[in-house]
Amino acid sequence: MRLLAVAVLSLSITVAAAAQGTPLVLNATPTTVAWGYYWSKAKPVLTVHSGDIVRIQTLSTCGPNERLEQEGVNASDIPAYNQPIFDQVKDKGPGGHILTGPVEIAEAEPGDVLEVQILRIDIDAPFACKGFSVGRGFLPNDFPYGRSKIIPLDREKMIAHFGPGIDIPLHPFFGSMGDAPPPSAGRYDSAPPWMHAGNIDNKEMVAGTTLFIPVHVKGALFEAGDGHAGQGNGEVDITAMETFLTGTFRFVVHKDQHLLWPRAETPTSYISMGFSPDLKTATEMAVRNMIDFLVTEKHLSRDDAYMLTSVAADVDITQLVDGNVGVHVMCPKAIFKE
């Protein structure tokens, strides 16, 4: 009983600290990950309230320790939480991403909007893995084989040493952040992004960006994972610089907003998104979602919103390799003088 009392007291202190702005901590363990799915029936591993801050530890997609060591990674450089998850988690699929969560936000109800403020992203390992495999990626017939490599990361200088004479600035972000899809979707594969966000693989989702996601089930059930040290738009061979990340997020529930598709804001841009198996359809969705944003939030006519998107916004391919391809439209905030 004494141990139970201590545990309850510890939980109470932690929850009180979160209410005051000190983050709750959700570590990646065999009991706190969802391997390969977003699901309306997934059991929450942590319950928080609107306004709370949570630090969420996540795995990479690089694989178990044995594989990493075979590829030349020092055992001491692999986060200690990696191997127990590979050893102990048996409930897997249909996708392959190891996501931490779900986190239940108590106030969230279907029809609300979940605001996810990305406050900080820490890289937890001095390496990233990179690779492509047979039959996957955007050019599978050009590369009918697999290849992988380990990329050293200098976390002090925030540079990846891709190869001799090639250094890439680090821009860590989570490839996958999302909530539960509608219940009719069932146990949804972690790979294709959709209206719940999920595996959007958008390199703009760095610290300082805010993601807005439609809520489809009570509690929202937020998950995050698929950490990237950096990526180009398109992610053409199907992987980024995959690594271990810990993210600090603030969750805010909005009862007065309604979205069908996710959107985001960086310090300098508004972002709309579109996802579909067809690139043209995804592009149409992203452009229409930007027009809808400009009409709803900036009070433009639809004609002016269409023209402004054409002259001021950039239409970018987010990724081409996740079943549902992604397109996003970025509209600069600086053009609005009010």
C-alpha positions in Angstrom: 0.0 0.0 0.0 2.8 2.4 0.8 4.3 1.8 -2.7 0.8 2.6 -4.2 0.5 5.7 -2.2 4.0 6.9 -3.3 3.1 6.2 -6.9 -0.2 8.1 -6.6 1.6 11.0 -4.9 4.3 11.0 -7.7 1.6 11.1 -10.4 -0.3 13.9 -8.6 2.9 16.0 -8.4 3.7 15.3 -12.1 0.2 16.4 -13.2 0.3 19.5 -11.1 3.7 20.4 -12.6 2.3 20.0 -16.1 -0.6 22.4 -15.2 2.1 24.9 -14.2 3.9 24.6 -17.5 6.5 21.9 -16.6 6.3 19.2 -19.2 4.9 15.7 -18.5 7.3 13.1 -19.8 6.2 10.2 -22.0 9.2 7.8 -22.6 9.2 5.2 -25.4 8.8 1.8 -23.8 7.2 -1.5 -24.8 3.9 -0.4 -23.2 3.8 3.2 -24.6 4.2 2.6 -28.3 1.8 1.9 -31.1 3.6 -0.2 -33.7 2.4 0.7 -37.2 -1.1 2.2 -36.6 -3.4 5.0 -35.7 -6.6 3.7 -34.3 -9.8 5.1 -32.7 -9.9 2.1 -30.3 -6.2 2.4 -29.1 -5.8 2.6 -25.4 -4.3 5.9 -24.2 -1.0 5.6 -22.5 -1.2 9.1 -21.0 -4.1 11.5 -20.4 -3.5 15.3 -20.3 -5.6 18.4 -20.5 -5.8 21.2 -23.0 -2.8 23.6 -22.4 -0.6 20.8 -21.1 3.0 20.3 -22.3 4.4 16.8 -22.9 7.9 15.6 -23.8 7.5 12.6 -26.0 10.4 10.2 -26.7 10.4 8.3 -30.0 12.2 5.6 -31.9 13.7 5.8 -35.3 12.8 3.5 -38.2 16.4 2.2 -38.3 15.7 -1.2 -36.7 17.0 -3.3 -33.8 20.4 -2.9 -32.3 21.8 -5.9 -34.1 21.1 -4.4 -37.5 22.5 -1.0 -36.5 25.7 -2.6 -35.1 26.1 -4.6 -38.3 26.0 -1.3 -40.3 28.7 0.2 -38.2 26.9 2.0 -35.3 28.7 1.8 -32.0 26.5 0.0 -29.4 27.0 2.8 -27.0 25.5 5.3 -29.5 22.1 3.4 -29.7 19.5 4.8 -27.2 18.9 2.3 -24.4 15.1 2.3 -25.1 15.5 0.9 -28.6 16.1 -2.8 -28.1 13.5 -3.6 -25.4 10.7 -2.4 -27.7 11.9 -4.7 -30.5 12.2 -7.6 -28.0 8.9 -7.2 -26.3 6.3 -5.6 -28.6 4.3 -8.3 -30.4 1.2 -6.3 -31.4 2.3 -4.9 -34.8 1.0 -3.5 -38.0 -0.4 -3.0 -40.5 2.3 -0.3 -40.9 5.9 -0.3 -39.8 6.4 3.0 -37.9 6.9 2.8 -34.2 4.9 5.6 -32.7 4.8 6.8 -29.1 1.3 7.2 -27.7 -1.6 7.6 -28.0 -1.9 10.7 -25.7 -5.5 11.4 -24.8 -6.4 15.1 -24.5 -9.3 15.0 -22.1 -11.3 17.9 -23.5 -11.1 16.8 -27.1 -14.4 15.7 -28.8 -15.2 14.8 -32.4 -15.6 18.0 -34.5 -13.0 19.9 -32.4 -9.6 21.0 -33.7 -6.4 19.9 -31.9 -3.6 22.5 -32.0 -0.2 20.9 -31.6 2.5 23.4 -30.8 5.9 22.0 -31.5 8.0 23.7 -28.9 11.3 21.8 -29.1 12.9 18.8 -30.9 16.0 17.1 -29.5 18.1 14.6 -31.5 18.8 11.6 -29.2 21.5 9.8 -31.2 24.7 10.9 -33.0 23.7 9.1 -36.3 20.9 8.7 -38.8 20.1 5.8 -41.0 19.2 6.1 -44.7 18.2 3.6 -47.3 16.0 2.3 -50.1 14.8 -1.2 -50.9 13.5 -3.3 -53.8 10.2 -2.2 -55.2 9.8 0.9 -53.1 10.5 4.6 -53.5 9.6 6.8 -56.5 12.0 5.2 -59.0 11.7 1.5 -58.1 12.6 0.3 -61.6 15.7 2.4 -61.7 17.0 0.9 -58.5 15.9 -2.8 -58.4 17.9 -3.5 -55.3 18.4 -2.1 -51.8 21.1 0.0 -50.1 21.5 1.5 -46.7 24.0 3.8 -45.0 24.7 5.4 -41.7 25.1 9.1 -41.6 27.0 10.7 -38.7 25.3 13.6 -37.0 27.2 16.5 -35.4 24.6 17.7 -32.9 26.7 20.6 -31.7 27.2 22.1 -35.2 23.8 20.7 -36.3 25.3 19.2 -39.5 25.0 15.7 -41.0 28.1 14.3 -42.7 26.5 12.6 -45.7 29.8 11.8 -47.4 33.2 13.3 -48.2 32.7 17.0 -48.9 28.9 16.8 -48.4 27.5 18.3 -45.2 23.8 18.8 -44.7 22.3 21.2 -42.2 20.1 19.4 -39.6 16.4 20.4 -39.5 14.9 17.8 -37.2 11.2 17.1 -37.4 8.7 14.2 -36.9 7.6 12.5 -40.1 4.5 11.3 -38.3 2.3 13.3 -36.0 -1.4 12.7 -35.9 -4.5 11.7 -34.0 -6.9 8.8 -34.4 -8.7 8.7 -37.8 -12.5 8.3 -38.0 -13.7 5.0 -36.4 -14.8 3.7 -39.7 -11.2 3.6 -40.8 -10.4 0.8 -38.4 -6.8 0.2 -37.4 -5.2 2.6 -39.9 -1.8 1.9 -41.5 0.8 4.3 -40.2 2.2 4.9 -43.7 -0.4 6.8 -45.7 -1.1 10.4 -44.4 -4.8 11.3 -44.3 -7.2 13.7 -42.6 -5.8 12.7 -39.2 -2.4 13.9 -40.4 -0.1 11.0 -39.5 2.8 10.3 -41.8 2.8 13.6 -43.6 6.6 13.8 -43.9 6.6 17.6 -44.1 10.0 19.1 -43.5 8.4 22.3 -42.3 7.2 20.6 -39.1 10.2 21.8 -37.1 10.3 23.4 -33.7 8.3 26.6 -33.8 5.7 25.2 -36.2 2.1 24.6 -35.1 0.0 21.7 -36.5 -3.8 21.8 -36.5 -5.6 18.5 -36.8 -9.3 17.6 -37.0 -10.5 15.6 -34.0 -12.4 12.4 -34.9 -12.8 10.6 -31.6 -13.0 11.5 -27.9 -9.6 12.4 -26.5 -8.1 12.9 -30.0 -5.4 10.1 -29.3 -2.3 11.8 -30.5 0.8 9.8 -31.6 4.2 10.9 -32.8 7.3 9.2 -34.3 9.3 8.6 -37.5 12.0 11.1 -36.4 14.0 12.8 -39.2 17.2 14.8 -38.8 16.4 16.3 -42.2 14.7 15.6 -45.5 14.1 17.1 -49.0 10.7 17.8 -50.4 9.5 14.6 -52.1 11.4 12.1 -50.0 11.9 10.3 -53.3 13.7 7.1 -52.2 11.2 6.6 -49.3 13.4 7.6 -46.4 14.7 10.8 -44.8 17.7 11.0 -42.4 16.0 8.7 -39.9 16.9 9.1 -36.3 15.7 9.1 -32.7 13.9 12.3 -31.5 12.3 13.7 -28.4 9.7 16.3 -29.0 8.2 18.8 -26.6 4.5 19.6 -27.5 1.8 21.8 -26.1 -1.8 20.6 -26.9 -4.7 23.0 -27.1 -8.2 22.0 -27.9 -10.4 24.4 -30.0 -14.2 24.1 -29.7 -14.8 27.0 -32.1 -12.8 25.8 -35.0 -13.6 23.1 -37.5 -11.4 21.4 -40.1 -11.7 18.6 -42.6 -8.0 18.4 -43.4 -4.9 19.3 -41.3 -3.2 22.6 -41.7 -0.1 24.2 -40.1 1.6 27.5 -39.4 5.3 28.3 -39.2 6.5 31.6 -37.9 6.5 32.9 -41.4 3.9 30.9 -43.4 0.4 29.4 -43.4 0.4 25.8 -44.8 -2.5 23.9 -46.3 -2.3 20.2 -47.2 -3.7 17.6 -49.5 -3.3 13.8 -49.6 -4.3 11.3 -52.2 -3.0 8.3 -54.2 -3.1 10.7 -57.2 -0.7 13.6 -57.3 -3.1 15.9 -59.2 -5.9 15.2 -56.7 -3.6 15.9 -53.8 -2.6 19.2 -55.4 -6.2 20.2 -56.0 -7.0 19.4 -52.4 -4.1 21.5 -51.1 -4.9 24.5 -53.3 -8.6 24.3 -52.4 -7.7 24.1 -48.7 -5.6 27.2 -49.0 -8.4 29.0 -50.7 -10.8 28.0 -48.0 -8.3 29.2 -45.3 -7.9 32.6 -47.0 -11.7 33.0 -47.3 -12.4 31.8 -43.7 -9.5 33.3 -41.8 -8.5 36.3 -44.0 -12.0 37.2 -45.2 -11.1 37.3 -48.9 -13.6 36.5 -51.6 -13.0 33.1 -53.3 -11.9 34.9 -56.5 -9.3 36.9 -54.7 -8.2 33.9 -52.6 -7.7 31.9 -55.8 -5.7 34.8 -57.4 -3.6 35.4 -54.2 -2.7 31.7 -54.0 -1.4 32.0 -57.6 0.7 35.1 -57.1 2.0 34.7 -53.6 1.9 31.1 -52.4 4.1 28.1 -53.3 2.7 24.7 -54.1 5.2 22.1 -53.0 5.4 18.3 -53.2 5.6 17.1 -49.7 6.3 13.4 -50.4 5.8 10.9 -53.3 6.2 7.6 -51.6 3.7 6.9 -48.8 0.7 5.5 -50.6 -1.1 8.8 -50.3 1.2 11.3 -51.8 1.3 14.7 -50.2 1.2 18.3 -51.4 1.3 21.4 -49.4 0.8 25.1 -50.2 2.7 27.8 -48.3 1.4 31.3 -48.1 3.7 33.9 -46.6 2.4 35.8 -43.5 4.3 38.9 -44.4 2.0 39.9 -47.2 -0.8 40.5 -44.7 -0.2 44.0 -43.3 -3.1 44.1 -40.7 
